[in-house]
């Protein structure tokens, strides 16, 4: 019996700030620990996670290095590859 592949569906939509918080919490780090590893101020991380401060590419790179993720995971948490086509 052949099993069929069923694509998963997105159940939640995340902001960039929420993706940072989730990645940080998966490592069981506090904002202070992420600040130490990324070189960003804890207040900046707090603002990013609360979506009060835009992350931007430079901050995303620093956070991604610290969290061992690709920056796109943080910058584009809701990117749908199938819906977005590159011309």
Order of alpha helices (4+ residues) and beta strands (2+ residues): alpha-alpha-alpha-alpha-alpha
